[in-house]
Amino acid sequence: MSDSEPTIIIKRVKKVAGDGHHGGAWKVAYADFVTAMMAFFLLMWLLNATTEDQRKGLADYFNPSIPISPMSGGGTELLEGATIFSAKAESNAATEPKKNSQPTTEENSDTEQKKDGQSAAEVLKEEETRIQNAQQAALEAVEEDLLTQIGGDQNQGLANHIQLRVTPEGLVIELIDTDDNPLFNVGSTTASPIMMLLLEVVAKSLSLVENKISIVGHTDSLPYSSGRDYTNWELSTDRAHVARRLMIFAGLPITQVNEVAGKADSEPLVEDRFAPQNRRISITILKS
């Protein structure tokens, strides 16, 4: 071989086959472990850095079955969470006169225990009881005023035409007929003088309350003699509207009337369906 010929170099590369892919399941498990540890240390920090009231507020926030109190929760820094409700309460407390500038520790403890121990159901029950008592007092005031008005010497005849009874709907004032002194002319919607006086008395008593009222006309079972086109149903309804107009003329606000209806002889007051007591106007003071 001469010096002018190039040298040929052969390089052999040894290929080594690697192992297969091991997968990434361990990464998911490790991430879950790290997340759990972080949550654990965060919980331990919260327990150490918050007060009892703040922990109660946080528990209420994450419990959807308990209404969130606008004053619960919050600290002085990160967990304060001051709201417009707490600011308003603090403003009211600052402007109201103080009965005792230095309350004792026992009084503060009793107040906090009572507030914490009172559930939402108890608060709602107390509010319902207060409303029911107020409504009952209003109905009793109307009843007392009616009895006072019909008890005068000049109104002795009114007592025979008024009956009062309490139902789940409210106080019912029954203006009933008598044989010797009917409220309407027979088979007519023309009110008698005694009926006008009764409605004036009732309208005056209704001014003591703002409750809505229902006016319902009733008749006895004697068929109306005019014919098939006009029956006791129409007669009872028309009489109820006459009573409504007369009470409005006597001063009853029209907005206080909630219902005007006629029920003919479908709801008799006494067993004898032809008795005069079944011919009546029922005025119900509805519970709000």
C-alpha positions as protocol buffer text, in pm:
chain_id: "A"
residue {
  index: 1
  type: MET
  ca { x: 0 y: 0 z: 0 }
}
residue {
  index: 2
  type: SER
  ca { x: 134 y: 331 z: -101 }
}
residue {
  index: 3
  type: ASP
  ca { x: 141 y: 643 z: 114 }
}
residue {
  index: 4
  type: SER
  ca { x: -109 y: 823 z: -108 }
}
residue {
  index: 5
  type: GLU
  ca { x: -407 y: 590 z: -34 }
}
residue {
  index: 6
  type: PRO
  ca { x: -648 y: 700 z: 250 }
}
residue {
  index: 7
  type: THR
  ca { x: -682 y: 499 z: 567 }
}
residue {
  index: 8
  type: ILE
  ca { x: -1023 y: 335 z: 615 }
}
residue {
  index: 9
  type: ILE
  ca { x: -1151 y: 333 z: 978 }
}
residue {
  index: 10
  type: ILE
  ca { x: -1454 y: 119 z: 1067 }
}
residue {
  index: 11
  type: LYS
  ca { x: -1650 y: 222 z: 1385 }
}
residue {
  index: 12
  type: ARG
  ca { x: -1886 y: -29 z: 1532 }
}
residue {
  index: 13
  type: VAL
  ca { x: -2180 y: 105 z: 1751 }
}
residue {
  index: 14
  type: LYS
  ca { x: -2328 y: -134 z: 2002 }
}
residue {
  index: 15
  type: LYS
  ca { x: -2702 y: -82 z: 2050 }
}
residue {
  index: 16
  type: VAL
  ca { x: -2838 y: -159 z: 2395 }
}
residue {
  index: 17
  type: ALA
  ca { x: -3217 y: -199 z: 2433 }
}
residue {
  index: 18
  type: GLY
  ca { x: -3351 y: -3 z: 2736 }
}
residue {
  index: 19
  type: ASP
  ca { x: -3614 y: -115 z: 2985 }
}
residue {
  index: 20
  type: GLY
  ca { x: -3983 y: -41 z: 2929 }
}
residue {
  index: 21
  type: HIS
  ca { x: -4171 y: 264 z: 3069 }
}
residue {
  index: 22
  type: HIS
  ca { x: -4255 y: 226 z: 3437 }
}
residue {
  index: 23
  type: GLY
  ca { x: -4570 y: 451 z: 3432 }
}
residue {
  index: 24
  type: GLY
  ca { x: -4670 y: 757 z: 3642 }
}
residue {
  index: 25
  type: ALA
  ca { x: -4907 y: 612 z: 3904 }
}
residue {
  index: 26
  type: TRP
  ca { x: -4656 y: 683 z: 4181 }
}
residue {
  index: 27
  type: LYS
  ca { x: -4671 y: 1053 z: 4093 }
}
residue {
  index: 28
  type: VAL
  ca { x: -5049 y: 1063 z: 4154 }
}
residue {
  index: 29
  type: ALA
  ca { x: -5010 y: 887 z: 4488 }
}
residue {
  index: 30
  type: TYR
  ca { x: -4729 y: 1120 z: 4589 }
}
residue {
  index: 31
  type: ALA
  ca { x: -4937 y: 1427 z: 4492 }
}
residue {
  index: 32
  type: ASP
  ca { x: -5229 y: 1302 z: 4704 }
}
residue {
  index: 33
  type: PHE
  ca { x: -4996 y: 1247 z: 4995 }
}
residue {
  index: 34
  type: VAL
  ca { x: -4848 y: 1598 z: 4968 }
}
residue {
  index: 35
  type: THR
  ca { x: -5199 y: 1752 z: 4940 }
}
residue {
  index: 36
  type: ALA
  ca { x: -5320 y: 1565 z: 5246 }
}
residue {
  index: 37
  type: MET
  ca { x: -5014 y: 1672 z: 5446 }
}
residue {
  index: 38
  type: MET
  ca { x: -5063 y: 2034 z: 5344 }
}
residue {
  index: 39
  type: ALA
  ca { x: -5429 y: 2022 z: 5444 }
}
residue {
  index: 40
  type: PHE
  ca { x: -5333 y: 1866 z: 5776 }
}
residue {
  index: 41
  type: PHE
  ca { x: -5075 y: 2135 z: 5856 }
}
residue {
  index: 42
  type: LEU
  ca { x: -5319 y: 2407 z: 5745 }
}
residue {
  index: 43
  type: LEU
  ca { x: -5580 y: 2265 z: 5984 }
}
residue {
  index: 44
  type: MET
  ca { x: -5330 y: 2256 z: 6269 }
}
residue {
  index: 45
  type: TRP
  ca { x: -5234 y: 2617 z: 6197 }
}
residue {
  index: 46
  type: LEU
  ca { x: -5599 y: 2727 z: 6194 }
}
residue {
  index: 47
  type: LEU
  ca { x: -5667 y: 2556 z: 6527 }
}
residue {
  index: 48
  type: ASN
  ca { x: -5370 y: 2731 z: 6681 }
}
residue {
  index: 49
  type: ALA
  ca { x: -5422 y: 3075 z: 6523 }
}
residue {
  index: 50
  type: THR
  ca { x: -5799 y: 3124 z: 6575 }
}
residue {
  index: 51
  type: THR
  ca { x: -6027 y: 3173 z: 6872 }
}
residue {
  index: 52
  type: GLU
  ca { x: -6332 y: 2968 z: 6966 }
}
residue {
  index: 53
  type: ASP
  ca { x: -6573 y: 3220 z: 6811 }
}
residue {
  index: 54
  type: GLN
  ca { x: -6374 y: 3228 z: 6487 }
}
residue {
  index: 55
  type: ARG
  ca { x: -6373 y: 2849 z: 6464 }
}
residue {
  index: 56
  type: LYS
  ca { x: -6748 y: 2846 z: 6519 }
}
residue {
  index: 57
  type: GLY
  ca { x: -6792 y: 3097 z: 6238 }
}
residue {
  index: 58
  type: LEU
  ca { x: -6585 y: 2884 z: 6001 }
}
residue {
  index: 59
  type: ALA
  ca { x: -6785 y: 2574 z: 6094 }
}
residue {
  index: 60
  type: ASP
  ca { x: -7113 y: 2756 z: 6029 }
}
residue {
  index: 61
  type: TYR
  ca { x: -6987 y: 2874 z: 5690 }
}
residue {
  index: 62
  type: PHE
  ca { x: -6904 y: 2523 z: 5569 }
}
residue {
  index: 63
  type: ASN
  ca { x: -7226 y: 2368 z: 5709 }
}
residue {
  index: 64
  type: PRO
  ca { x: -7514 y: 2446 z: 5464 }
}
residue {
  index: 65
  type: SER
  ca { x: -7779 y: 2318 z: 5708 }
}
residue {
  index: 66
  type: ILE
  ca { x: -7711 y: 2602 z: 5954 }
}
residue {
  index: 67
  type: PRO
  ca { x: -7803 y: 2961 z: 5862 }
}
residue {
  index: 68
  type: ILE
  ca { x: -7494 y: 3181 z: 5860 }
}
residue {
  index: 69
  type: SER
  ca { x: -7505 y: 3442 z: 6128 }
}
residue {
  index: 70
  type: PRO
  ca { x: -7404 y: 3785 z: 5998 }
}
residue {
  index: 71
  type: MET
  ca { x: -7201 y: 3841 z: 6316 }
}
residue {
  index: 72
  type: SER
  ca { x: -7027 y: 3503 z: 6336 }
}
residue {
  index: 73
  type: GLY
  ca { x: -6678 y: 3432 z: 6213 }
}
residue {
  index: 74
  type: GLY
  ca { x: -6385 y: 3662 z: 6156 }
}
residue {
  index: 75
  type: GLY
  ca { x: -6078 y: 3765 z: 6347 }
}
residue {
  index: 76
  type: THR
  ca { x: -5876 y: 4080 z: 6357 }
}
residue {
  index: 77
  type: GLU
  ca { x: -5656 y: 3999 z: 6057 }
}
residue {
  index: 78
  type: LEU
  ca { x: -5678 y: 3734 z: 5785 }
}
residue {
  index: 79
  type: LEU
  ca { x: -5993 y: 3566 z: 5910 }
}
residue {
  index: 80
  type: GLU
  ca { x: -6177 y: 3879 z: 6014 }
}
residue {
  index: 81
  type: GLY
  ca { x: -6424 y: 3884 z: 5725 }
}
residue {
  index: 82
  type: ALA
  ca { x: -6595 y: 4201 z: 5853 }
}
residue {
  index: 83
  type: THR
  ca { x: -6929 y: 4256 z: 5674 }
}
residue {
  index: 84
  type: ILE
  ca { x: -7171 y: 4543 z: 5635 }
}
residue {
  index: 85
  type: PHE
  ca { x: -7393 y: 4374 z: 5893 }
}
residue {
  index: 86
  type: SER
  ca { x: -7126 y: 4372 z: 6161 }
}
residue {
  index: 87
  type: ALA
  ca { x: -7036 y: 4735 z: 6083 }
}
residue {
  index: 88
  type: LYS
  ca { x: -7399 y: 4834 z: 6113 }
}
residue {
  index: 89
  type: ALA
  ca { x: -7435 y: 4650 z: 6441 }
}
residue {
  index: 90
  type: GLU
  ca { x: -7125 y: 4819 z: 6580 }
}
residue {
  index: 91
  type: SER
  ca { x: -7259 y: 5160 z: 6469 }
}
residue {
  index: 92
  type: ASN
  ca { x: -7591 y: 5097 z: 6642 }
}
residue {
  index: 93
  type: ALA
  ca { x: -7415 y: 4980 z: 6955 }
}
residue {
  index: 94
  type: ALA
  ca { x: -7206 y: 5297 z: 6958 }
}
residue {
  index: 95
  type: THR
  ca { x: -7508 y: 5530 z: 6925 }
}
residue {
  index: 96
  type: GLU
  ca { x: -7745 y: 5355 z: 7166 }
}
residue {
  index: 97
  type: PRO
  ca { x: -7735 y: 5467 z: 7529 }
}
residue {
  index: 98
  type: LYS
  ca { x: -7560 y: 5227 z: 7759 }
}
residue {
  index: 99
  type: LYS
  ca { x: -7755 y: 5099 z: 8055 }
}
residue {
  index: 100
  type: ASN
  ca { x: -7445 y: 4971 z: 8230 }
}
residue {
  index: 101
  type: SER
  ca { x: -7102 y: 5089 z: 8120 }
}
residue {
  index: 102
  type: GLN
  ca { x: -6927 y: 4803 z: 8301 }
}
residue {
  index: 103
  type: PRO
  ca { x: -7126 y: 4479 z: 8273 }
}
residue {
  index: 104
  type: THR
  ca { x: -7014 y: 4193 z: 8490 }
}
residue {
  index: 105
  type: THR
  ca { x: -6848 y: 3882 z: 8358 }
}
residue {
  index: 106
  type: GLU
  ca { x: -7146 y: 3668 z: 8458 }
}
residue {
  index: 107
  type: GLU
  ca { x: -7387 y: 3881 z: 8252 }
}
residue {
  index: 108
  type: ASN
  ca { x: -7166 y: 3858 z: 7944 }
}
residue {
  index: 109
  type: SER
  ca { x: -7135 y: 3483 z: 7986 }
}
residue {
  index: 110
  type: ASP
  ca { x: -7511 y: 3434 z: 8024 }
}
residue {
  index: 111
  type: THR
  ca { x: -7580 y: 3644 z: 7714 }
}
residue {
  index: 112
  type: GLU
  ca { x: -7332 y: 3452 z: 7500 }
}
residue {
  index: 113
  type: GLN
  ca { x: -7467 y: 3117 z: 7619 }
}
residue {
  index: 114
  type: LYS
  ca { x: -7822 y: 3221 z: 7539 }
}
residue {
  index: 115
  type: LYS
  ca { x: -7724 y: 3344 z: 7188 }
}
residue {
  index: 116
  type: ASP
  ca { x: -7526 y: 3031 z: 7108 }
}
residue {
  index: 117
  type: GLY
  ca { x: -7789 y: 2795 z: 7246 }
}
residue {
  index: 118
  type: GLN
  ca { x: -8080 y: 2948 z: 7054 }
}
residue {
  index: 119
  type: SER
  ca { x: -8134 y: 2768 z: 6724 }
}
residue {
  index: 120
  type: ALA
  ca { x: -8291 y: 2907 z: 6409 }
}
residue {
  index: 121
  type: ALA
  ca { x: -8605 y: 2700 z: 6471 }
}
residue {
  index: 122
  type: GLU
  ca { x: -8649 y: 2857 z: 6814 }
}
residue {
  index: 123
  type: VAL
  ca { x: -8608 y: 3207 z: 6674 }
}
residue {
  index: 124
  type: LEU
  ca { x: -8868 y: 3134 z: 6404 }
}
residue {
  index: 125
  type: LYS
  ca { x: -9107 y: 2988 z: 6660 }
}
residue {
  index: 126
  type: GLU
  ca { x: -9074 y: 3296 z: 6881 }
}
residue {
  index: 127
  type: GLU
  ca { x: -9145 y: 3524 z: 6584 }
}
residue {
  index: 128
  type: GLU
  ca { x: -9454 y: 3321 z: 6486 }
}
residue {
  index: 129
  type: THR
  ca { x: -9580 y: 3335 z: 6844 }
}
residue {
  index: 130
  type: ARG
  ca { x: -9531 y: 3711 z: 6854 }
}
residue {
  index: 131
  type: ILE
  ca { x: -9726 y: 3757 z: 6529 }
}
residue {
  index: 132
  type: GLN
  ca { x: -10008 y: 3530 z: 6646 }
}
residue {
  index: 133
  type: ASN
  ca { x: -10036 y: 3719 z: 6975 }
}
residue {
  index: 134
  type: ALA
  ca { x: -10050 y: 4051 z: 6789 }
}
residue {
  index: 135
  type: GLN
  ca { x: -10322 y: 3924 z: 6555 }
}
residue {
  index: 136
  type: GLN
  ca { x: -10521 y: 3782 z: 6845 }
}
residue {
  index: 137
  type: ALA
  ca { x: -10500 y: 4113 z: 7028 }
}
residue {
  index: 138
  type: ALA
  ca { x: -10625 y: 4299 z: 6718 }
}
residue {
  index: 139
  type: LEU
  ca { x: -10922 y: 4065 z: 6675 }
}
residue {
  index: 140
  type: GLU
  ca { x: -11009 y: 4096 z: 7042 }
}
residue {
  index: 141
  type: ALA
  ca { x: -11000 y: 4476 z: 7009 }
}
residue {
  index: 142
  type: VAL
  ca { x: -11251 y: 4462 z: 6721 }
}
residue {
  index: 143
  type: GLU
  ca { x: -11475 y: 4222 z: 6913 }
}
residue {
  index: 144
  type: GLU
  ca { x: -11470 y: 4441 z: 7222 }
}
residue {
  index: 145
  type: ASP
  ca { x: -11548 y: 4753 z: 7018 }
}
residue {
  index: 146
  type: LEU
  ca { x: -11842 y: 4582 z: 6848 }
}
residue {
  index: 147
  type: LEU
  ca { x: -11986 y: 4465 z: 7178 }
}
residue {
  index: 148
  type: THR
  ca { x: -11947 y: 4818 z: 7317 }
}
residue {
  index: 149
  type: GLN
  ca { x: -12125 y: 4975 z: 7023 }
}
residue {
  index: 150
  type: ILE
  ca { x: -12421 y: 4737 z: 7019 }
}
residue {
  index: 151
  type: GLY
  ca { x: -12450 y: 4754 z: 7398 }
}
residue {
  index: 152
  type: GLY
  ca { x: -12574 y: 5115 z: 7401 }
}
residue {
  index: 153
  type: ASP
  ca { x: -12934 y: 5196 z: 7487 }
}
residue {
  index: 154
  type: GLN
  ca { x: -12997 y: 5337 z: 7140 }
}
residue {
  index: 155
  type: ASN
  ca { x: -12876 y: 5019 z: 6972 }
}
residue {
  index: 156
  type: GLN
  ca { x: -13050 y: 4748 z: 7172 }
}
residue {
  index: 157
  type: GLY
  ca { x: -13196 y: 4592 z: 6860 }
}
residue {
  index: 158
  type: LEU
  ca { x: -12854 y: 4532 z: 6703 }
}
residue {
  index: 159
  type: ALA
  ca { x: -12753 y: 4258 z: 6946 }
}
residue {
  index: 160
  type: ASN
  ca { x: -13015 y: 4023 z: 6800 }
}
residue {
  index: 161
  type: HIS
  ca { x: -12858 y: 4053 z: 6455 }
}
residue {
  index: 162
  type: ILE
  ca { x: -12488 y: 4000 z: 6535 }
}
residue {
  index: 163
  type: GLN
  ca { x: -12303 y: 3677 z: 6615 }
}
residue {
  index: 164
  type: LEU
  ca { x: -11926 y: 3658 z: 6660 }
}
residue {
  index: 165
  type: ARG
  ca { x: -11717 y: 3344 z: 6624 }
}
residue {
  index: 166
  type: VAL
  ca { x: -11348 y: 3266 z: 6579 }
}
residue {
  index: 167
  type: THR
  ca { x: -11235 y: 3035 z: 6298 }
}
residue {
  index: 168
  type: PRO
  ca { x: -10892 y: 2937 z: 6164 }
}
residue {
  index: 169
  type: GLU
  ca { x: -10936 y: 3210 z: 5901 }
}
residue {
  index: 170
  type: GLY
  ca { x: -11005 y: 3483 z: 6154 }
}
residue {
  index: 171
  type: LEU
  ca { x: -11290 y: 3656 z: 6336 }
}
residue {
  index: 172
  type: VAL
  ca { x: -11629 y: 3604 z: 6166 }
}
residue {
  index: 173
  type: ILE
  ca { x: -11902 y: 3867 z: 6214 }
}
residue {
  index: 174
  type: GLU
  ca { x: -12240 y: 3718 z: 6123 }
}
residue {
  index: 175
  type: LEU
  ca { x: -12516 y: 3968 z: 6042 }
}
residue {
  index: 176
  type: ILE
  ca { x: -12826 y: 3751 z: 6064 }
}
residue {
  index: 177
  type: ASP
  ca { x: -13192 y: 3794 z: 5980 }
}
residue {
  index: 178
  type: THR
  ca { x: -13487 y: 3775 z: 6217 }
}
residue {
  index: 179
  type: ASP
  ca { x: -13853 y: 3714 z: 6135 }
}
residue {
  index: 180
  type: ASP
  ca { x: -13974 y: 4048 z: 6270 }
}
residue {
  index: 181
  type: ASN
  ca { x: -13686 y: 4264 z: 6142 }
}
residue {
  index: 182
  type: PRO
  ca { x: -13517 y: 4135 z: 5822 }
}
residue {
  index: 183
  type: LEU
  ca { x: -13189 y: 4277 z: 5692 }
}
residue {
  index: 184
  type: PHE
  ca { x: -13312 y: 4290 z: 5331 }
}
residue {
  index: 185
  type: ASN
  ca { x: -13654 y: 4314 z: 5179 }
}
residue {
  index: 186
  type: VAL
  ca { x: -13790 y: 3971 z: 5092 }
}
residue {
  index: 187
  type: GLY
  ca { x: -13630 y: 3843 z: 4772 }
}
residue {
  index: 188
  type: SER
  ca { x: -13461 y: 4180 z: 4717 }
}
residue {
  index: 189
  type: THR
  ca { x: -13119 y: 4342 z: 4747 }
}
residue {
  index: 190
  type: THR
  ca { x: -13263 y: 4653 z: 4912 }
}
residue {
  index: 191
  type: ALA
  ca { x: -13106 y: 4689 z: 5256 }
}
residue {
  index: 192
  type: SER
  ca { x: -13332 y: 4769 z: 5550 }
}
residue {
  index: 193
  type: PRO
  ca { x: -13253 y: 5054 z: 5794 }
}
residue {
  index: 194
  type: ILE
  ca { x: -13132 y: 4804 z: 6055 }
}
residue {
  index: 195
  type: MET
  ca { x: -12891 y: 4658 z: 5798 }
}
residue {
  index: 196
  type: MET
  ca { x: -12750 y: 5001 z: 5715 }
}
residue {
  index: 197
  type: LEU
  ca { x: -12695 y: 5070 z: 6085 }
}
residue {
  index: 198
  type: LEU
  ca { x: -12528 y: 4731 z: 6136 }
}
residue {
  index: 199
  type: LEU
  ca { x: -12287 y: 4785 z: 5847 }
}
residue {
  index: 200
  type: GLU
  ca { x: -12201 y: 5131 z: 5974 }
}
residue {
  index: 201
  type: VAL
  ca { x: -12115 y: 4987 z: 6317 }
}
residue {
  index: 202
  type: VAL
  ca { x: -11904 y: 4709 z: 6163 }
}
residue {
  index: 203
  type: ALA
  ca { x: -11718 y: 4952 z: 5935 }
}
residue {
  index: 204
  type: LYS
  ca { x: -11632 y: 5167 z: 6235 }
}
residue {
  index: 205
  type: SER
  ca { x: -11489 y: 4870 z: 6425 }
}
residue {
  index: 206
  type: LEU
  ca { x: -11290 y: 4752 z: 6123 }
}
residue {
  index: 207
  type: SER
  ca { x: -11100 y: 5081 z: 6128 }
}
residue {
  index: 208
  type: LEU
  ca { x: -10910 y: 4945 z: 6430 }
}
residue {
  index: 209
  type: VAL
  ca { x: -10724 y: 4692 z: 6213 }
}
residue {
  index: 210
  type: GLU
  ca { x: -10562 y: 4681 z: 5871 }
}
residue {
  index: 211
  type: ASN
  ca { x: -10647 y: 4316 z: 5803 }
}
residue {
  index: 212
  type: LYS
  ca { x: -10816 y: 4219 z: 5480 }
}
residue {
  index: 213
  type: ILE
  ca { x: -11182 y: 4120 z: 5503 }
}
residue {
  index: 214
  type: SER
  ca { x: -11406 y: 3875 z: 5320 }
}
residue {
  index: 215
  type: ILE
  ca { x: -11777 y: 3947 z: 5258 }
}
residue {
  index: 216
  type: VAL
  ca { x: -12001 y: 3649 z: 5181 }
}
residue {
  index: 217
  type: GLY
  ca { x: -12379 y: 3647 z: 5128 }
}
residue {
  index: 218
  type: HIS
  ca { x: -12600 y: 3355 z: 5234 }
}
residue {
  index: 219
  type: THR
  ca { x: -12967 y: 3269 z: 5185 }
}
residue {
  index: 220
  type: ASP
  ca { x: -13204 y: 3005 z: 5317 }
}
residue {
  index: 221
  type: SER
  ca { x: -13320 y: 2710 z: 5106 }
}
residue {
  index: 222
  type: LEU
  ca { x: -13644 y: 2875 z: 4993 }
}
residue {
  index: 223
  type: PRO
  ca { x: -13620 y: 2891 z: 4611 }
}
residue {
  index: 224
  type: TYR
  ca { x: -13612 y: 3233 z: 4454 }
}
residue {
  index: 225
  type: SER
  ca { x: -13948 y: 3299 z: 4289 }
}
residue {
  index: 226
  type: SER
  ca { x: -13829 y: 3514 z: 4000 }
}
residue {
  index: 227
  type: GLY
  ca { x: -13740 y: 3225 z: 3770 }
}
residue {
  index: 228
  type: ARG
  ca { x: -13448 y: 3012 z: 3660 }
}
residue {
  index: 229
  type: ASP
  ca { x: -13230 y: 3296 z: 3532 }
}
residue {
  index: 230
  type: TYR
  ca { x: -13198 y: 3452 z: 3879 }
}
residue {
  index: 231
  type: THR
  ca { x: -13150 y: 3218 z: 4177 }
}
residue {
  index: 232
  type: ASN
  ca { x: -13036 y: 3231 z: 4536 }
}
residue {
  index: 233
  type: TRP
  ca { x: -12677 y: 3223 z: 4409 }
}
residue {
  index: 234
  type: GLU
  ca { x: -12718 y: 3554 z: 4230 }
}
residue {
  index: 235
  type: LEU
  ca { x: -12925 y: 3698 z: 4516 }
}
residue {
  index: 236
  type: SER
  ca { x: -12664 y: 3611 z: 4781 }
}
residue {
  index: 237
  type: THR
  ca { x: -12383 y: 3755 z: 4566 }
}
residue {
  index: 238
  type: ASP
  ca { x: -12571 y: 4079 z: 4497 }
}
residue {
  index: 239
  type: ARG
  ca { x: -12649 y: 4124 z: 4867 }
}
residue {
  index: 240
  type: ALA
  ca { x: -12279 y: 4079 z: 4951 }
}
residue {
  index: 241
  type: HIS
  ca { x: -12192 y: 4355 z: 4704 }
}
residue {
  index: 242
  type: VAL
  ca { x: -12458 y: 4581 z: 4857 }
}
residue {
  index: 243
  type: ALA
  ca { x: -12298 y: 4524 z: 5199 }
}
residue {
  index: 244
  type: ARG
  ca { x: -11957 y: 4608 z: 5052 }
}
residue {
  index: 245
  type: ARG
  ca { x: -12080 y: 4936 z: 4903 }
}
residue {
  index: 246
  type: LEU
  ca { x: -12255 y: 5041 z: 5224 }
}
residue {
  index: 247
  type: MET
  ca { x: -11945 y: 4975 z: 5437 }
}
residue {
  index: 248
  type: ILE
  ca { x: -11723 y: 5167 z: 5196 }
}
residue {
  index: 249
  type: PHE
  ca { x: -11973 y: 5454 z: 5212 }
}
residue {
  index: 250
  type: ALA
  ca { x: -11944 y: 5432 z: 5594 }
}
residue {
  index: 251
  type: GLY
  ca { x: -11565 y: 5476 z: 5579 }
}
residue {
  index: 252
  type: LEU
  ca { x: -11417 y: 5131 z: 5512 }
}
residue {
  index: 253
  type: PRO
  ca { x: -11111 y: 5156 z: 5281 }
}
residue {
  index: 254
  type: ILE
  ca { x: -11182 y: 4979 z: 4954 }
}
residue {
  index: 255
  type: THR
  ca { x: -10832 y: 4827 z: 4962 }
}
residue {
  index: 256
  type: GLN
  ca { x: -10926 y: 4635 z: 5276 }
}
residue {
  index: 257
  type: VAL
  ca { x: -11181 y: 4422 z: 5088 }
}
residue {
  index: 258
  type: ASN
  ca { x: -11022 y: 4095 z: 4979 }
}
residue {
  index: 259
  type: GLU
  ca { x: -11323 y: 3890 z: 4864 }
}
residue {
  index: 260
  type: VAL
  ca { x: -11692 y: 3932 z: 4785 }
}
residue {
  index: 261
  type: ALA
  ca { x: -11891 y: 3617 z: 4716 }
}
residue {
  index: 262
  type: GLY
  ca { x: -12231 y: 3452 z: 4742 }
}
residue {
  index: 263
  type: LYS
  ca { x: -12293 y: 3096 z: 4859 }
}
residue {
  index: 264
  type: ALA
  ca { x: -12674 y: 3073 z: 4847 }
}
residue {
  index: 265
  type: ASP
  ca { x: -12786 y: 2803 z: 5094 }
}
residue {
  index: 266
  type: SER
  ca { x: -12472 y: 2586 z: 5067 }
}
residue {
  index: 267
  type: GLU
  ca { x: -12345 y: 2675 z: 5419 }
}
residue {
  index: 268
  type: PRO
  ca { x: -12642 y: 2700 z: 5658 }
}
residue {
  index: 269
  type: LEU
  ca { x: -12580 y: 2849 z: 6002 }
}
residue {
  index: 270
  type: VAL
  ca { x: -12847 y: 2633 z: 6173 }
}
residue {
  index: 271
  type: GLU
  ca { x: -12987 y: 2290 z: 6091 }
}
residue {
  index: 272
  type: ASP
  ca { x: -13325 y: 2419 z: 5979 }
}
residue {
  index: 273
  type: ARG
  ca { x: -13238 y: 2526 z: 5626 }
}
residue {
  index: 274
  type: PHE
  ca { x: -13544 y: 2755 z: 5609 }
}
residue {
  index: 275
  type: ALA
  ca { x: -13463 y: 2937 z: 5935 }
}
residue {
  index: 276
  type: PRO
  ca { x: -13415 y: 3315 z: 5913 }
}
residue {
  index: 277
  type: GLN
  ca { x: -13066 y: 3286 z: 6071 }
}
residue {
  index: 278
  type: ASN
  ca { x: -12944 y: 3130 z: 5745 }
}
residue {
  index: 279
  type: ARG
  ca { x: -13023 y: 3455 z: 5563 }
}
residue {
  index: 280
  type: ARG
  ca { x: -12714 y: 3648 z: 5657 }
}
residue {
  index: 281
  type: ILE
  ca { x: -12399 y: 3838 z: 5558 }
}
residue {
  index: 282
  type: SER
  ca { x: -12071 y: 3693 z: 5687 }
}
residue {
  index: 283
  type: ILE
  ca { x: -11783 y: 3939 z: 5731 }
}
residue {
  index: 284
  type: THR
  ca { x: -11454 y: 3767 z: 5812 }
}
residue {
  index: 285
  type: ILE
  ca { x: -11151 y: 3960 z: 5939 }
}
residue {
  index: 286
  type: LEU
  ca { x: -10877 y: 3752 z: 5780 }
}
residue {
  index: 287
  type: LYS
  ca { x: -10556 y: 3674 z: 5963 }
}
residue {
  index: 288
  type: SER
  ca { x: -10262 y: 3832 z: 5782 }
}
